[in-house]
Amino acid sequence: MTLITNKIDYKKLSRTSQNGKRVYECPDGAAVASVTTILDSTKDKSHLIEWRKRVGEETAKRITTEAAGMGTRMHKYIEDYINNGAWSTPGTNPYAQQAFDMAKTVYDNALKDVNEIWGSEVSLYFPKIYAGTTDCVGEYKGSPCIIDFKQTNKPKRREWIEDYFLQLCAYAQAHNITHGTDIKTGVILMCSADFEYQEFVLEPEDFEYWSQRWFDRVEQYYREN
């Protein structure tokens, strides 16, 4: 049985590609850049470039590919659990088993604090500006909330994940303007490859600060593209 409480009638947005970039086709007829495209196009990549040089391009590609695959698998297990109310069977593939155990780690530590789930893999858009898909929308510890699940090779410090807070604000702002909500809370539920759980919360008192930084990045993106 699904864990989703159908409070809001979410509509799936179509995705397509324009000039090699992913865009969402919105109900208002606009085709807009995705949240991830905007963040990727405007972030400082100097540390990533230095890391690639240090470990070598082949090693860097292998690490990023494996991490992306692990994250996709972990997300899918959590998504299936939310949709069906039961865990999928991971099988014997060691990567699948690891991703499954990471998903269970998130569940054991965090999903008990999720009071309601309004939607999973929810398409959201800010009219004529941007769109994206957030992992989960609902109530977390009693507050309406944007929830994102993250995997990481190693545990993170809060100052390393500023773009995650911008992402939470982007989805919250889009949800508020299209669905008439007042979401000002976001939470990152993260599990590392060695099963260390971390939780990072965007508190309402910080929402305007991070929202302004998000819209600064949006302005930068459209100025440069």
C-alpha positions as CSV (number, residue, x, y, z in Angstrom):
1,M,0.0,0.0,0.0
2,T,1.3,3.4,-1.0
3,L,2.6,5.7,1.8
4,I,1.5,8.8,-0.2
5,T,-1.4,11.0,1.1
6,N,-2.9,12.5,-2.0
7,K,-3.3,16.1,-0.7
8,I,-2.2,17.7,-3.9
9,D,-2.8,16.7,-7.5
10,Y,0.7,16.8,-8.9
11,K,1.2,16.7,-12.7
12,K,4.2,15.1,-14.4
13,L,6.2,17.5,-16.6
14,S,7.7,16.4,-19.8
15,R,11.5,16.7,-20.3
16,T,13.3,17.4,-23.5
17,S,16.6,18.7,-24.7
18,Q,17.4,22.1,-26.3
19,N,20.9,22.8,-27.5
20,G,22.2,20.0,-25.4
21,K,20.6,21.1,-22.2
22,R,17.7,19.5,-20.4
23,V,14.5,21.6,-20.2
24,Y,11.1,21.0,-18.8
25,E,7.9,21.7,-20.8
26,C,5.6,23.5,-18.4
27,P,1.8,23.9,-18.4
28,D,2.1,27.6,-19.3
29,G,3.7,26.6,-22.6
30,A,7.2,27.7,-21.6
31,A,10.3,25.4,-21.9
32,V,12.6,26.2,-19.0
33,A,15.9,25.1,-17.6
34,S,16.1,22.5,-14.9
35,V,17.2,23.3,-11.4
36,T,20.2,21.0,-11.8
37,T,21.2,22.6,-15.1
38,I,21.2,26.0,-13.5
39,L,23.2,24.9,-10.5
40,D,25.7,23.0,-12.6
41,S,26.2,25.8,-15.1
42,T,26.8,28.5,-12.4
43,K,28.8,26.7,-9.7
44,D,32.6,27.1,-9.1
45,K,34.2,24.0,-10.5
46,S,37.8,24.8,-9.6
47,H,37.9,22.2,-6.8
48,L,36.4,19.5,-9.1
49,I,39.0,20.3,-11.8
50,E,41.8,20.1,-9.3
51,W,40.6,16.8,-8.0
52,R,40.4,15.4,-11.5
53,K,43.9,16.4,-12.2
54,R,45.1,14.9,-8.9
55,V,43.5,11.5,-9.3
56,G,43.6,11.3,-13.1
57,E,40.8,11.5,-15.6
58,E,40.2,7.8,-15.8
59,T,39.9,7.3,-12.1
60,A,37.8,10.4,-11.7
61,K,35.4,9.1,-14.4
62,R,35.1,5.7,-12.7
63,I,34.4,7.2,-9.3
64,T,31.8,9.6,-10.5
65,T,30.1,7.0,-12.6
66,E,30.0,4.5,-9.7
67,A,28.7,7.2,-7.4
68,A,25.9,8.3,-9.8
69,G,24.9,4.7,-10.3
70,M,24.8,4.0,-6.6
71,G,22.7,7.2,-6.0
72,T,20.2,6.2,-8.7
73,R,19.8,2.7,-7.2
74,M,19.4,4.1,-3.7
75,H,16.8,6.6,-4.8
76,K,14.9,3.9,-6.7
77,Y,14.6,1.7,-3.6
78,I,13.3,4.5,-1.5
79,E,10.9,5.6,-4.2
80,D,9.5,2.1,-4.6
81,Y,9.1,1.8,-0.9
82,I,7.1,5.1,-0.7
83,N,5.0,4.1,-3.7
84,N,4.3,0.5,-2.6
85,G,4.8,0.4,1.2
86,A,7.2,-2.5,0.8
87,W,10.9,-2.9,-0.1
88,S,12.0,-4.3,-3.4
89,T,14.4,-7.3,-3.4
90,P,17.9,-6.1,-4.2
91,G,19.2,-9.4,-5.6
92,T,22.8,-10.6,-5.5
93,N,24.5,-7.8,-7.3
94,P,26.9,-6.3,-4.7
95,Y,26.3,-2.7,-5.9
96,A,22.5,-3.3,-5.7
97,Q,22.9,-4.7,-2.2
98,Q,25.0,-1.8,-1.0
99,A,22.5,0.7,-2.5
100,F,19.6,-1.2,-0.8
101,D,21.4,-1.1,2.6
102,M,22.0,2.7,2.1
103,A,18.3,3.2,1.4
104,K,17.4,1.2,4.5
105,T,19.9,3.3,6.6
106,V,18.0,6.4,5.5
107,Y,14.7,4.8,6.4
108,D,15.8,3.6,9.8
109,N,17.2,7.0,10.7
110,A,14.7,9.4,9.1
111,L,11.5,8.1,7.6
112,K,10.1,7.6,11.1
113,D,10.1,11.4,11.4
114,V,8.2,11.9,8.1
115,N,4.6,12.5,9.3
116,E,3.0,12.6,5.8
117,I,4.2,12.1,2.2
118,W,2.3,14.2,-0.3
119,G,4.3,13.1,-3.4
120,S,7.4,11.2,-4.6
121,E,9.5,12.3,-7.5
122,V,7.4,15.4,-7.8
123,S,7.6,17.7,-10.8
124,L,7.6,21.4,-9.9
125,Y,8.0,24.6,-11.9
126,F,8.4,28.3,-11.2
127,P,6.4,29.9,-14.1
128,K,8.6,30.8,-17.1
129,I,11.9,30.6,-15.1
130,Y,12.8,27.0,-14.0
131,A,11.5,23.5,-13.2
132,G,12.7,20.3,-11.7
133,T,11.9,17.1,-9.8
134,T,12.2,16.8,-6.1
135,D,12.6,13.5,-4.4
136,C,9.7,14.0,-1.9
137,V,7.3,16.5,-0.5
138,G,5.4,16.1,2.7
139,E,5.6,16.9,6.4
140,Y,8.8,16.3,8.4
141,K,8.7,16.6,12.2
142,G,5.4,18.4,11.8
143,S,6.4,21.0,9.2
144,P,5.6,21.0,5.5
145,C,8.9,20.2,3.9
146,I,10.9,19.5,0.7
147,I,12.9,16.3,1.2
148,D,15.9,15.2,-0.8
149,F,17.7,11.9,-0.5
150,K,21.4,12.0,-1.1
151,Q,24.2,9.4,-1.4
152,T,27.8,10.3,-0.8
153,N,31.1,8.5,-1.0
154,K,32.3,10.1,2.2
155,P,30.4,12.0,4.9
156,K,30.0,15.7,4.2
157,R,30.4,18.9,6.1
158,R,27.6,21.4,6.0
159,E,29.7,24.1,4.3
160,W,30.4,21.6,1.4
161,I,26.8,21.2,0.4
162,E,25.5,24.8,-0.1
163,D,24.1,23.9,-3.5
164,Y,21.8,21.4,-1.8
165,F,20.3,24.2,0.2
166,L,19.8,26.2,-3.0
167,Q,18.1,23.2,-4.5
168,L,15.7,22.8,-1.6
169,C,14.8,26.5,-1.9
170,A,14.3,26.2,-5.6
171,Y,11.8,23.4,-5.2
172,A,10.1,25.1,-2.2
173,Q,9.6,28.4,-4.1
174,A,8.2,26.5,-7.1
175,H,5.8,24.5,-4.9
176,N,4.6,27.6,-3.1
177,I,3.9,29.6,-6.2
178,T,2.1,26.8,-8.1
179,H,0.3,25.0,-5.2
180,G,-0.3,27.9,-2.8
181,T,1.7,26.5,0.0
182,D,4.1,28.2,2.4
183,I,7.0,25.7,2.6
184,K,10.1,27.2,4.2
185,T,11.7,24.0,5.5
186,G,13.9,21.5,3.6
187,V,15.9,18.5,4.7
188,I,18.7,16.5,3.2
189,L,18.7,12.9,4.3
190,M,22.2,11.5,3.3
191,C,23.9,8.2,3.6
192,S,27.5,7.5,2.8
193,A,28.9,4.4,1.1
194,D,30.0,3.0,4.5
195,F,26.4,3.6,5.8
196,E,27.0,6.7,7.9
197,Y,23.8,8.7,8.1
198,Q,23.7,12.5,8.1
199,E,20.8,15.0,8.2
200,F,21.0,18.6,7.1
201,V,18.0,20.9,7.8
202,L,17.1,24.1,6.1
203,E,15.4,26.0,8.8
204,P,12.6,28.6,8.1
205,E,14.7,31.5,9.5
206,D,17.3,30.8,6.8
207,F,14.9,30.3,4.0
208,E,15.0,33.9,2.6
209,Y,18.8,34.0,2.7
210,W,19.2,30.8,0.7
211,S,16.3,31.7,-1.6
212,Q,18.0,35.0,-2.5
213,R,21.2,33.1,-3.3
214,W,19.2,30.7,-5.5
215,F,17.6,33.5,-7.5
216,D,21.0,35.1,-7.9
217,R,22.2,31.9,-9.5
218,V,19.1,31.9,-11.8
219,E,19.9,35.4,-12.9
220,Q,23.5,34.5,-13.5
221,Y,22.4,31.5,-15.6
222,Y,20.1,33.5,-17.9
223,R,22.7,36.3,-18.2
224,E,25.3,33.8,-19.4
225,N,23.1,31.5,-21.6
